[in-house]
Amino acid sequence: MKILILIEITSLGGHVISAFTTGKELKKRGHEVHFAAGKGPLANEIKKIFPFHPLTYYHFHGYRETYFTWKSIITLKQLIRVVDKKQFDHIHAFDARSYIIASILSIFKKIPVTCTLCGSLAPNYNIPKSEKIIVFSKEQRDRLVNVFDWKEKNIEVISTRLDMEQFSKVNKEGVDKLYHKYNINLSDKNIMMISNFLAPKVESIKCVLEASGTFLKKHKEVRMIFIGGRGEFFNKAKEIGRKINQQCGREAIIFTGKVINAYRLLISSHIVLGVGRSAFEGIAYRKPTLIVGKKGYAGTVNRENIDQISYYNFSGRNNKTNAPSELLVNEITKLIEDKAYYESVMDFGVDFLIRKIDIKSGIANIEKVYEINKSSLQNYKRMFKTLDIIKILIPIFVDNYYNHFKSMMIPRLRIVSDKFT
């Protein structure tokens, strides 16, 4: 099968890496895989393995991010040219924005389209109906059912998105050079967290920093390593870390800044903190892994917590209120001091990952979804498809122009108000 994987931006985000991982596994199974995507730092990595077709995506209407604007028609035309030239058998979109554009294309070109909604609580609007859509978690499935009136039979929960083989192929010598570069001492018990420093991650980082001030003073052999540097909170976090280091009298907290293929650094970690993909990467290296989300510590990946943690896609959204940092301190302390507990958490995580997250355990199910969506084309009705797309686009455009009008008028009204006060 000739498959086109579609993503809006080749950033360092989890959904892009998941698409990349899926593409590599499809290729191993004999499919011809191409990528069409917006620009970003992972584009060059993708180009090393797959034919790559650049697309221009338009994410904003005015100052507001949206799924579709009139300029998105340019993206649609670019995609049509790629499809006409290469004659694909299937399109697999890995985000809602790409899926909408691919669905509009399918009105004109009779080509099956599959969507995987990755992570978070996407979509923000309803998206075109299909015979089968793939989601990573039951939380996403229930959102589609309860908020957007999808039928459960049309939603396939396929959590697999990680290539376990990549962790056994890491160049240890190359990683040792990175440790030296960032002054990471392998004789320490290094607790590592891969994260950006953008607004959605600020609270989780604050929680870890607050907890660090306690457990780093108690355990001199422990260091906290933050891996990543993108985002407006990075410099502020470094300043907080500097003060903690002064209190500890040593370089107890290290900030690496941006690192390509950051998962490699986790190979010699002692404990991993994170959400989503970064949590899986820690487990893949047989490290006890703690979920730390927007509202703080949300549980350790162990037998007692796994059902709740996996329902919320390892995001930490199972916390409904802010968790006190003491909970994180207590759990880290237990893992540091209790070797038997440490090993039980480690063993459970690896077993779960192989069964539920390794791409090899789910790729056959993805192929089945392709076949189901392909078969549904036999009952294709262009008129119904067109009406469905129009129904999806109307609320998007209404929001686009309503918010644009509001952003233009409020400052003017304030100016008028100031003149009369």
C-alpha positions in Angstrom: 0.0 0.0 0.0 1.2 3.5 -0.8 0.5 5.7 2.3 0.8 9.4 2.8 1.3 10.5 6.4 0.1 14.0 7.0 1.2 16.3 9.9 0.8 20.1 10.3 4.3 20.8 11.7 7.5 18.8 12.1 8.1 20.0 15.6 9.7 18.0 18.5 6.2 17.3 19.8 4.9 13.8 20.8 2.4 13.5 18.0 5.0 14.2 15.3 7.3 11.5 16.8 4.4 9.1 17.0 3.7 9.7 13.3 7.3 9.2 12.5 7.4 5.9 14.5 4.2 4.7 12.8 5.7 5.5 9.4 8.9 3.5 10.1 6.9 0.5 11.3 4.6 0.6 8.2 7.7 0.7 6.0 9.2 -2.4 7.8 5.9 -4.2 6.9 6.4 -3.5 3.2 4.3 -0.3 2.7 5.6 2.6 0.7 5.4 5.6 3.0 5.7 9.3 2.2 5.3 12.3 4.5 3.6 15.6 3.7 4.0 18.2 6.4 4.7 21.7 7.6 8.2 22.9 8.4 9.9 22.2 11.7 13.1 20.9 13.3 12.3 17.2 12.7 11.8 17.6 8.9 15.4 16.8 8.2 15.2 13.6 10.4 12.1 12.5 8.5 13.7 13.2 5.1 16.5 10.8 5.9 14.1 7.9 5.8 11.0 9.0 3.8 10.1 11.0 0.7 9.0 14.3 2.1 6.6 16.8 0.5 6.5 20.3 2.2 3.2 21.9 2.8 2.4 25.4 4.0 -0.1 25.3 6.9 -2.0 28.4 8.2 -2.6 28.1 11.9 -4.0 31.6 12.7 -7.0 33.8 11.8 -5.8 37.1 12.9 -4.1 36.5 16.3 -6.2 33.4 17.1 -5.2 29.8 16.4 -7.8 27.9 14.4 -8.3 24.7 12.5 -9.1 26.3 9.1 -9.0 29.7 7.4 -9.5 30.8 3.8 -5.7 30.5 3.4 -6.0 26.8 4.2 -7.2 26.4 0.7 -3.6 27.0 -0.4 -2.6 24.0 1.8 -5.4 22.0 0.2 -4.2 22.8 -3.4 -0.6 21.8 -2.4 -1.9 18.5 -1.1 -3.9 17.9 -4.2 -0.8 18.4 -6.3 1.1 15.9 -4.2 -1.7 13.3 -4.4 -2.1 13.7 -8.1 1.6 13.3 -8.7 2.2 10.3 -6.5 -1.2 8.5 -6.6 -1.4 7.3 -3.0 -3.7 4.5 -1.8 -4.3 6.0 1.7 -3.8 9.2 3.7 -3.2 9.0 7.4 -3.5 12.4 9.2 -2.0 12.8 12.7 -3.8 15.9 13.8 -7.3 17.5 13.5 -6.1 20.4 11.2 -4.5 18.0 8.7 -7.5 15.6 8.9 -10.0 18.4 7.9 -7.9 19.3 4.9 -7.5 15.7 3.9 -11.2 15.1 4.3 -12.0 18.1 1.9 -9.5 16.5 -0.6 -11.4 13.2 -0.4 -14.5 15.0 -1.8 -12.6 15.5 -5.0 -10.3 12.5 -4.9 -11.8 9.1 -4.0 -9.0 8.2 -1.6 -9.6 6.8 1.9 -8.5 9.0 4.9 -7.7 7.8 8.4 -7.1 10.1 11.4 -5.1 9.5 14.6 -5.9 12.1 17.3 -2.8 12.2 19.4 -2.6 13.2 23.0 -4.2 16.2 24.8 -8.0 16.7 24.6 -8.2 17.4 20.9 -10.3 18.1 19.0 -11.5 21.6 20.0 -14.2 21.4 17.4 -16.0 18.4 15.8 -14.2 16.8 12.9 -15.4 15.0 9.8 -17.1 11.7 10.5 -15.4 8.5 9.3 -16.0 4.8 9.6 -13.1 4.5 12.0 -11.0 7.1 13.7 -8.0 6.2 16.0 -7.4 7.8 19.4 -4.7 7.1 21.9 -6.9 6.9 25.0 -10.3 6.1 26.4 -10.5 9.7 27.6 -10.4 10.9 24.0 -12.9 8.3 22.9 -15.3 9.4 25.6 -14.9 13.0 24.7 -15.8 12.3 21.1 -18.8 10.4 22.2 -20.1 12.7 24.9 -19.1 16.1 23.4 -19.3 15.6 19.7 -21.9 12.8 19.4 -19.7 10.2 17.8 -20.7 6.5 18.0 -18.3 4.4 20.0 -18.2 1.8 17.3 -16.5 4.3 15.0 -13.7 5.0 17.4 -10.7 2.7 17.8 -8.5 3.1 20.9 -4.9 2.2 19.8 -2.3 3.3 22.3 0.8 2.0 20.6 3.2 4.7 19.5 6.7 3.8 20.7 9.5 1.9 18.9 11.1 -0.2 21.6 13.9 -1.2 19.3 15.3 2.3 19.1 16.2 2.2 22.8 18.5 -0.8 22.3 20.3 0.9 19.4 21.4 4.1 21.2 25.0 5.0 20.7 26.3 4.9 24.3 29.5 6.7 23.3 27.5 9.6 21.8 25.4 9.8 24.9 28.5 9.9 27.2 29.6 12.9 25.2 26.3 14.6 25.9 26.6 13.8 29.6 30.1 15.4 29.6 28.7 18.4 27.7 26.0 19.0 30.3 28.1 18.1 33.3 25.9 15.1 34.2 27.8 12.8 36.6 26.8 9.2 36.2 27.8 8.3 39.8 24.8 10.4 40.9 21.3 9.2 41.1 20.0 11.5 38.4 16.3 12.2 38.3 15.5 13.4 34.8 12.5 15.3 33.2 12.2 16.0 29.5 9.9 19.0 28.9 9.5 22.2 27.1 8.9 25.4 29.2 5.8 26.6 27.4 2.7 27.7 29.3 1.0 24.3 29.5 4.1 22.8 31.2 4.9 25.6 33.6 2.9 24.3 36.6 4.4 20.8 36.4 7.9 22.2 36.3 7.1 24.5 39.3 5.9 21.4 41.2 9.1 19.6 40.5 11.2 22.6 41.4 9.4 23.0 44.7 9.8 19.3 45.5 13.5 19.4 44.5 14.2 21.9 47.1 13.3 19.3 49.7 14.7 15.9 48.4 17.9 17.4 47.0 18.9 18.7 50.5 18.2 15.3 52.1 19.9 13.1 49.5 23.3 14.5 48.5 23.8 11.7 45.9 20.7 12.9 43.9 20.6 15.5 41.2 17.6 16.9 39.2 18.2 17.2 35.4 15.7 19.3 33.3 16.1 18.4 29.6 14.7 20.9 27.1 14.7 24.7 26.8 11.9 25.8 24.5 9.5 28.3 26.1 9.1 31.6 28.0 9.5 30.0 31.4 13.0 28.5 30.8 15.0 31.5 32.2 12.7 31.9 35.2 13.0 28.1 36.0 16.8 28.4 35.7 16.8 31.3 38.2 14.7 29.2 40.7 17.1 26.3 40.2 20.1 28.6 40.8 18.7 29.6 44.2 18.1 25.9 45.1 21.7 25.1 44.2 22.9 27.9 46.5 20.8 26.5 49.3 22.2 23.0 48.6 25.7 24.2 48.3 26.2 22.2 45.1 25.1 22.0 41.5 22.0 19.9 42.4 19.8 21.1 39.5 21.0 21.1 35.9 19.2 22.6 32.9 20.5 21.2 29.6 18.6 23.5 27.2 17.3 22.1 23.9 18.5 18.6 23.0 17.7 16.7 19.7 16.6 13.1 20.4 16.6 14.0 24.1 15.3 10.5 25.1 18.9 9.2 24.8 19.9 11.0 28.0 17.4 8.9 30.0 19.5 5.8 29.5 21.5 6.4 32.7 18.8 8.1 34.7 17.7 6.7 38.0 14.1 8.0 38.0 12.1 9.7 35.2 9.4 12.4 35.7 7.2 13.4 32.8 3.9 13.0 30.9 3.0 11.3 27.7 5.8 10.3 25.4 8.6 11.3 27.8 7.1 9.0 30.4 7.1 6.1 27.9 10.8 6.8 27.1 11.7 6.5 30.7 9.9 3.2 31.1 11.5 1.9 28.0 14.9 2.3 29.7 13.6 0.3 32.7 13.4 3.4 34.9 10.7 4.0 37.5 8.5 6.7 36.0 6.3 9.3 37.8 3.6 11.3 36.0 3.8 15.0 36.8 1.2 17.0 35.0 -0.4 20.4 35.1 -1.6 19.9 38.7 1.5 18.2 40.0 2.3 14.6 40.9 -0.4 12.4 39.4 0.9 8.9 40.2 3.6 6.4 39.6 3.4 4.0 36.7 2.7 0.9 38.8 0.1 -1.8 39.1 -2.1 0.2 41.5 -2.3 3.4 39.3 -2.1 2.1 35.7 -5.8 2.0 34.9 -6.4 5.6 35.9 -3.1 6.9 34.5 -3.6 5.2 31.1 -7.3 6.3 30.8 -6.0 9.9 30.9 -3.2 9.1 28.4 -0.4 9.5 30.9 -1.2 13.3 30.9 -1.7 13.8 34.6 -5.3 15.0 33.9 -6.5 12.4 36.5 -5.6 15.2 39.1 -8.6 17.4 39.5 -7.0 19.6 42.2 -3.4 20.7 42.7 -1.4 17.9 44.4 0.9 19.1 47.2 4.6 18.8 46.3 5.1 16.7 49.5 3.4 13.8 47.6 6.1 13.9 44.9 8.9 14.2 47.6 7.5 11.2 49.4 7.4 9.0 46.3 10.9 10.0 45.1 12.2 9.3 48.6 10.6 5.9 48.7 12.1 5.0 45.3 15.5 6.1 46.4 15.5 4.3 49.8 13.4 1.2 49.1 15.3 -1.0 46.5 12.6 -3.7 46.4 9.9 -1.1 45.6 12.2 0.5 43.0 12.6 -2.8 41.2 8.9 -3.7 41.3 7.9 -0.4 39.7 10.6 -0.8 37.1 9.5 -4.4 36.1 5.8 -3.5 35.9 6.4 -0.5 33.6 8.5 -2.4 31.1 5.9 -5.2 30.9 3.1 -2.7 30.4 5.0 -0.9 27.7 5.6 -4.0 25.6 2.0 -5.1 25.8 0.3 -1.7 25.3 2.6 1.0 23.9 5.2 -0.7 21.6 4.2 0.1 18.0 4.7 -3.6 17.0 1.8 -4.7 19.2 -0.6 -2.3 17.5 0.5 -1.8 13.9 -1.7 -4.7 12.6 -4.8 -2.9 14.2 -3.8 0.3 12.4 -3.7 -1.6 9.1 -7.2 -3.0 9.9 -8.5 0.5 10.3 -7.0 1.4 6.9 -9.0 -1.6 5.4 -12.2 -0.6 7.1 -12.0 3.0 5.9 -11.1 1.8 2.4 -14.1 -0.5 2.3 -16.4 2.3 3.5 -15.6 4.1 0.2 -17.9 1.6 -1.6 -20.8 3.5 0.1 -19.3 6.9 -0.6 -21.8 9.6 -1.2 -20.2 12.9 -2.3 -23.2 15.0 -1.3 -23.3 13.6 2.2 -19.5 14.0 2.6 -19.8 17.7 1.4 -22.6 18.4 3.8 -20.6 16.9 6.7 -17.6 19.1 5.8 -19.7 22.2 5.6 -21.3 21.4 9.0 -17.8 21.1 10.5 -16.5 24.3 8.9 -19.4 26.6 9.8 -18.7 26.8 13.6 -14.9 27.2 12.9 -15.5 30.2 10.6 -18.1 31.7 13.0 -15.6 31.6 15.8 -12.8 32.9 13.5 -14.8 36.1 12.6 -16.5 36.5 15.9 -13.2 36.5 17.8 -11.5 38.6 15.1 -14.3 41.2 15.4 -14.1 41.2 19.2 -10.3 41.7 19.1 -10.7 44.6 16.8 -13.7 46.3 18.5 -12.8 46.0 22.2 -9.7 48.3 22.0 -11.7 50.9 20.0 -14.6 50.8 22.6 -12.0 51.4 25.3 -10.7 54.4 23.5 -14.2 55.8 23.1 -14.9 55.1 26.8 -11.8 56.8 27.9 -12.8 60.0 26.1 -16.0 60.2 28.1 -14.6 59.4 31.5 
